[in-house]
Amino acid sequence: MKVEKLTTSRQQSQVYIREVVANYDYLVLEWGTGTGKTKTALDCAEKLKAKNILIVTGEKAHKKNWEDEKAKWEFRGNTTYVC
């Protein structure tokens, strides 16, 4: 398994992940609060034409954030949550 650590700006990291997502079988975005994980994940799902995505989060409260972001960015895929 290849693990890459990025020490770049938020925008550079988001662009990089969107460019390389097709090279991986799975992707974990482990960035701090406010770094654009949700938007980047949704962009990746759209780029891969994913119809179903699995969201694994440590807290049930994060589900509302995902639902809000999906609506904001007009993501139409199906989402399954594991908390």
Secondary structure, 3 states (H helix, E strand, C coil): CCCCCCCCCHHHHHHHHHHHHHHCCCCCCCCCCCCCHHHHHHHHHHHCCCCEEEEECCCCHHHHHHHHHHHHCCCCCEEEEEC
